[in-house]
Amino acid sequence: VDTVTAVPFMGTERWMECLDRPVAKDWRPWLLNQDVAGMIKDWDHMTFVSVKGCGHTIPTYCPEAGFAFFQNWLNDSW
């Protein structure tokens, strides 16, 4: 979710950085149909995933990306 003000992704990232956990993998894109669907960053035991161009309710604004996000999360296949 990167276009909604109700859940500011920059504030969430900053909060995660403040936990002082080591970064396992820095920012990188995740793809859907060979296009960038968002960005992902891993800390130890935490992952931050954005969905490009989506609003607060991902299934409403970006159902295909939302479903792919959910499948990746369920399968732990980032």
C-alpha distances in whole Angstrom, upper triangle without the diagonal:
4,6,7,10,10,8,8,7,11,12,11,12,15,16,16,18,20,21,23,22,23,21,22,20,18,15,15,14,13,15,15,19,19,16,14,10,8,10,11,14,16,19,21,20,17,14,10,8,5,5,7,7,5,6,6,8,7,11,12,10,10,12,14,11,10,13,14,11,13,16,15,15,18,20,19,19,17
4,6,9,10,9,8,6,9,11,11,11,14,16,16,18,20,21,23,23,23,21,22,20,17,14,15,13,14,15,16,19,19,16,13,11,8,10,12,14,17,19,23,22,18,15,12,10,6,6,6,6,6,7,9,11,10,14,14,12,12,15,16,13,13,16,16,14,16,19,18,18,21,23,21,21,18
4,7,9,9,8,9,11,13,13,14,17,18,19,20,23,24,26,26,27,24,26,23,21,18,18,17,17,18,18,21,21,18,15,13,11,13,16,18,21,23,26,25,22,19,15,13,10,9,8,6,6,5,8,11,11,14,13,11,12,15,17,14,14,18,18,16,19,22,21,21,24,26,25,24,22
4,6,6,7,8,11,12,12,14,16,17,18,20,22,24,26,26,27,25,27,25,23,20,21,19,19,21,21,24,24,21,18,16,14,15,17,19,22,23,26,25,22,19,16,14,11,11,11,9,7,5,6,9,10,14,13,11,13,16,18,16,15,19,20,17,19,22,22,21,24,26,25,26,23
4,5,5,8,10,10,12,14,15,16,18,20,21,23,25,26,27,26,28,26,24,21,23,22,22,24,24,27,28,24,21,19,17,18,19,20,23,24,27,26,22,20,17,16,14,14,14,12,11,9,8,12,14,17,16,15,17,19,22,19,18,22,23,20,22,25,25,23,26,29,28,28,25
4,6,9,12,11,11,14,16,15,17,20,20,22,25,25,27,26,28,27,25,22,24,23,23,25,25,28,29,26,23,20,18,19,20,21,23,24,26,25,21,20,17,16,14,15,16,14,12,9,7,11,13,16,15,15,17,19,22,20,18,21,22,20,21,24,24,22,25,28,27,28,25
4,6,9,8,8,11,13,12,14,16,17,19,21,22,24,22,24,23,21,19,21,20,20,22,23,26,27,24,21,18,16,16,16,17,19,20,22,21,18,16,13,13,11,12,14,14,12,9,7,11,12,16,16,15,16,18,21,18,16,20,20,17,18,22,21,19,22,25,23,24,22
4,6,5,6,9,10,11,13,14,16,17,20,20,22,21,23,22,19,17,19,19,20,22,23,26,27,23,20,18,15,15,15,16,18,19,22,21,18,16,13,13,11,13,13,13,12,11,10,13,14,18,18,17,18,20,22,19,18,21,22,18,20,23,22,21,24,26,24,25,22
4,5,5,6,9,10,10,12,14,16,18,18,19,17,19,18,16,13,15,15,16,19,20,24,24,21,17,15,12,11,12,12,15,16,19,19,15,13,9,9,8,10,11,12,12,11,11,14,14,18,18,17,17,19,20,17,16,20,19,16,18,21,19,18,22,23,21,22,19
4,5,5,6,9,10,10,12,15,16,17,18,16,19,18,15,13,16,16,18,21,23,26,25,22,19,17,14,12,13,13,15,16,19,19,16,14,11,12,10,13,14,15,15,15,14,18,18,21,22,20,20,23,24,20,20,23,22,19,21,24,22,21,24,26,24,24,21
4,5,5,6,9,10,11,13,15,16,18,17,20,19,17,16,19,19,21,24,26,29,29,26,22,20,17,15,15,14,16,16,19,19,16,15,12,13,13,16,17,17,17,16,15,18,19,22,23,22,22,24,26,22,21,25,24,21,22,25,24,22,25,27,25,25,22
4,5,5,6,9,10,11,14,14,16,15,17,17,16,14,17,18,19,22,24,27,27,24,21,19,15,14,13,12,13,13,16,16,12,11,9,11,11,14,16,17,16,15,14,17,17,20,22,21,21,23,24,20,19,22,22,18,19,22,20,18,22,24,21,22,19
4,5,5,6,9,10,12,12,14,12,15,14,12,11,14,16,17,20,23,26,26,23,19,18,14,12,11,9,11,11,14,15,11,10,7,10,10,14,15,17,17,17,16,19,19,22,24,22,21,24,24,20,20,23,22,18,20,22,20,18,22,23,20,21,18
4,5,5,6,9,10,12,14,13,16,16,14,14,17,19,21,24,26,30,29,26,23,21,18,15,14,12,14,13,16,16,13,13,11,14,14,17,19,20,20,20,19,22,22,25,27,25,25,27,28,24,23,26,25,22,24,26,24,22,25,27,24,24,21
4,5,5,7,10,11,14,14,17,17,16,16,19,21,22,25,27,31,31,28,25,23,19,17,16,14,14,12,15,15,12,13,11,14,15,19,20,22,21,20,19,21,22,25,27,26,26,27,28,25,23,26,26,22,23,26,23,21,24,26,23,24,22
4,5,5,8,8,11,10,13,14,13,13,17,19,20,23,25,29,29,27,23,21,18,15,13,11,10,9,11,11,8,9,9,12,14,17,19,22,21,21,19,22,21,25,27,25,25,26,27,23,22,24,24,20,21,23,21,18,22,23,20,21,18
4,5,6,7,9,9,12,13,12,13,16,19,21,24,27,30,29,27,24,23,19,16,14,11,11,9,12,13,11,11,11,14,16,19,21,23,23,23,22,25,24,28,29,28,27,29,29,26,25,27,26,22,24,26,23,21,24,25,22,23,20
4,5,8,11,12,15,17,16,17,20,23,24,28,30,34,33,31,27,26,22,19,18,15,14,12,13,15,13,14,14,17,19,22,24,26,25,25,24,26,26,30,31,30,30,32,32,29,27,30,29,25,26,29,26,24,27,28,25,26,23
4,6,9,11,14,16,16,17,21,23,24,28,30,34,33,31,28,27,23,20,17,14,13,10,11,12,10,13,13,17,19,23,25,27,26,26,24,27,27,30,32,31,30,31,32,28,27,29,28,24,25,27,25,22,25,26,22,24,22
4,6,9,12,14,14,16,20,23,24,28,31,34,33,32,28,27,24,20,18,14,13,9,10,12,12,14,15,18,20,24,26,29,28,28,27,29,29,32,34,33,32,33,33,30,29,31,29,26,27,29,26,23,26,27,23,25,22
4,6,9,12,12,15,18,21,22,26,29,32,31,30,26,26,22,19,16,12,10,6,6,9,9,11,13,16,19,23,25,28,27,28,27,28,28,30,33,32,31,32,31,28,27,29,27,23,24,26,23,21,23,23,20,21,19
4,6,9,10,13,16,20,21,25,28,31,30,29,25,25,22,18,15,11,9,6,6,10,10,12,13,17,20,23,25,28,28,29,28,30,29,31,34,33,31,32,32,28,27,29,27,24,25,26,22,21,23,23,19,20,18
4,6,6,10,12,16,17,21,24,27,26,25,22,22,18,15,12,8,6,4,6,10,9,10,11,14,17,20,22,25,25,27,26,28,26,29,32,30,28,29,29,25,25,26,24,21,23,23,20,19,22,21,18,18,15
4,7,10,12,15,16,19,23,26,24,24,21,21,18,15,11,8,5,5,6,9,9,9,12,14,17,20,22,25,26,27,27,28,26,29,31,30,28,29,27,24,24,25,22,20,21,21,18,17,20,19,15,15,13
4,7,8,11,13,16,20,22,21,20,17,18,15,12,9,6,5,7,9,11,11,9,11,12,15,18,19,23,23,25,25,27,24,27,29,28,25,27,25,21,22,23,20,18,20,20,16,16,19,18,15,14,11
4,6,10,12,16,19,22,20,19,16,17,14,10,8,5,6,8,11,14,12,10,10,12,13,16,17,21,22,24,24,26,24,26,29,27,24,26,25,21,22,23,21,18,21,21,18,18,21,20,17,16,13
4,7,10,13,17,19,18,16,13,13,10,6,5,5,8,10,14,16,13,10,9,9,10,13,14,17,18,21,21,23,21,24,26,23,21,23,22,18,19,21,18,16,19,20,17,17,20,20,17,16,12
4,7,10,13,16,14,13,10,11,9,6,6,7,10,13,16,17,15,12,11,10,11,12,13,16,18,21,22,23,20,23,25,22,20,22,20,16,18,19,16,15,18,18,15,16,19,19,16,14,10
4,6,10,13,11,9,6,7,6,4,6,9,12,16,18,19,17,13,12,9,9,10,10,14,15,18,20,21,18,20,22,19,17,18,16,13,15,17,14,12,16,16,13,15,18,18,16,13,10
4,7,10,9,8,6,6,6,6,7,10,12,16,19,19,16,13,12,9,9,9,10,13,14,18,19,19,16,18,20,18,15,16,13,10,12,13,10,9,13,13,10,12,15,14,13,11,8
4,6,6,5,5,5,7,9,10,14,16,20,22,22,20,16,15,12,11,10,10,14,15,18,20,20,16,17,19,17,14,15,12,9,12,13,9,10,13,13,11,14,16,15,15,12,10
4,5,5,6,6,9,11,13,17,19,23,25,24,22,18,17,14,13,11,11,13,14,18,19,18,15,15,17,15,12,12,9,7,10,10,7,9,12,12,11,14,16,15,16,13,12
4,5,8,9,12,15,17,20,22,26,28,28,26,22,21,17,16,14,14,16,17,20,22,21,17,17,19,17,14,14,10,10,13,13,10,13,16,14,14,17,19,18,19,16,15
4,7,9,12,14,16,19,21,25,27,27,25,22,21,17,17,15,14,16,18,22,24,23,20,20,22,20,16,17,13,12,16,16,13,15,18,17,15,19,21,19,19,16,15
4,6,9,12,14,18,21,24,27,27,24,21,19,15,14,12,10,13,15,18,21,21,17,18,20,17,14,15,12,11,14,15,13,14,17,17,16,19,21,20,20,17,15
4,6,8,11,14,17,21,24,24,21,17,15,12,11,9,8,11,13,16,19,19,16,17,19,16,13,15,13,10,13,15,12,12,16,16,15,17,20,19,19,16,13
4,7,10,14,17,20,23,22,20,16,14,10,8,6,5,8,10,13,15,15,12,14,15,13,10,12,10,7,10,11,9,9,13,14,12,14,17,17,17,15,12
4,7,11,14,17,20,20,17,13,10,7,5,4,4,8,9,13,14,15,12,15,16,14,11,14,12,9,11,13,11,9,13,15,13,14,17,18,16,15,12
4,7,10,14,17,17,14,11,8,6,5,7,8,11,12,15,16,17,15,18,19,17,15,17,16,12,13,16,13,11,14,16,13,14,17,18,15,14,11
4,7,10,13,14,11,7,6,4,6,9,11,14,15,17,17,18,16,19,21,19,17,18,17,14,14,16,13,11,14,15,12,12,15,15,13,12,8
4,7,10,11,9,6,5,7,9,12,14,18,18,20,20,21,19,22,24,22,20,22,21,17,17,19,17,14,16,17,14,13,17,17,14,13,10
4,7,8,6,4,6,9,12,15,17,21,21,22,22,23,21,23,26,25,23,24,23,19,19,20,18,15,17,17,14,13,16,16,12,13,10
4,6,5,6,8,12,15,18,20,24,23,24,24,25,23,26,29,28,26,27,26,23,22,23,21,18,19,20,17,15,18,18,14,15,13
4,6,8,11,14,18,21,24,27,26,27,26,27,25,28,31,30,28,29,28,25,24,25,23,20,20,21,18,16,18,18,14,16,14
4,7,11,13,17,20,23,26,25,26,24,25,24,26,29,28,27,27,26,23,22,23,21,18,18,19,16,13,15,16,12,14,13
4,7,10,13,17,20,22,21,22,21,22,20,23,26,25,23,24,24,20,19,20,19,15,16,17,15,12,15,15,12,14,12
4,6,10,13,16,19,18,19,18,19,18,20,23,22,20,21,20,17,16,17,16,12,13,15,12,10,13,14,11,12,9
4,7,10,13,16,15,16,15,17,15,18,21,19,18,19,19,15,14,17,15,12,13,15,13,11,15,16,13,14,11
4,7,10,13,12,14,14,14,12,15,18,16,14,16,15,12,11,13,12,8,11,13,11,10,13,15,12,12,9
4,6,9,9,11,11,13,10,14,15,13,12,14,14,10,10,13,12,9,12,15,13,12,16,17,16,15,12
4,6,6,9,10,11,8,11,13,10,8,11,11,7,8,11,10,8,11,14,12,13,16,17,16,16,13
4,6,9,12,13,10,13,14,10,9,12,12,9,10,13,12,11,15,17,15,16,20,21,20,18,16
4,7,10,11,9,12,12,8,8,12,12,10,11,15,15,14,17,19,18,19,22,23,23,22,19
4,7,8,6,9,9,6,6,9,11,9,9,13,13,12,14,17,17,17,20,22,22,21,19
4,6,6,9,8,6,8,11,13,12,11,14,16,14,16,19,19,19,21,24,23,23,21
4,6,9,9,8,10,12,15,13,11,15,16,14,15,19,19,18,20,23,23,23,21
4,6,6,7,8,9,13,12,9,12,14,13,13,17,18,17,18,21,22,22,21
4,5,5,5,6,9,8,5,9,11,10,10,14,15,14,16,19,19,19,18
4,6,6,4,8,8,6,7,11,10,10,13,15,15,16,19,20,20,19
4,6,6,10,11,9,11,14,14,14,17,19,19,20,22,23,23,23
4,6,9,9,9,12,14,13,15,17,18,19,21,23,23,23,22
4,6,5,6,9,10,10,12,14,15,16,18,20,20,20,19
4,6,5,6,9,10,10,12,14,15,16,18,19,19,18
4,5,5,6,9,10,11,12,14,15,16,18,17,16
4,5,5,6,9,10,10,12,14,15,16,15,14
4,5,5,6,9,10,10,12,14,15,15,14
4,5,5,6,9,10,10,12,14,13,14
4,5,5,6,8,10,10,12,10,11
4,6,5,6,9,10,10,10,9
4,5,5,6,9,10,10,11
4,5,5,6,8,8,10
4,6,5,6,5,6
4,5,5,7,7
4,6,8,10
4,5,8
4,6
4
